């Protein structure tokens, strides 16, 4: 299971992370974290496995979704592929 970061910790360290929103497009209507990259869960996993996000390899990544479940899956898969990834504990609601 991927490590988690609290919303308060992420807010204070936001510039240290590439933040990936793994929700589906229709979920973005409720808002998103400023400067986050939208990459739905399935695409995140495929991009990591197919080496299509190698530009993120040396960066710290934080994933998030609507509840924390998919964000955790995404971070876990990224870690398996060798990325430095954590997930936002509680998902987007914890940010707001």
VENBELHU-V239642 format. One line per field, one symbol per residue. ss: DSSP state (@ for helix, = for strand, . for the rest). burial: 1 if it has 24 or more other C-alpha atoms within 12 Angstrom, else 0. A space follows every 10 residues. Layout:
ss: ???
burial: ???
This chain:
ss: ...==.@@@@ @@@@@@==== =...@@@@@@ ......==.. @@@@@@@@@. ...@@@...= ====....@@ @@@@@@@@@@ ...=====.. .@@@@.
burial: 0111111001 0001001111 1110000000 0110011111 1001100100 0010010001 1111110111 1111111110 1011111111 110010
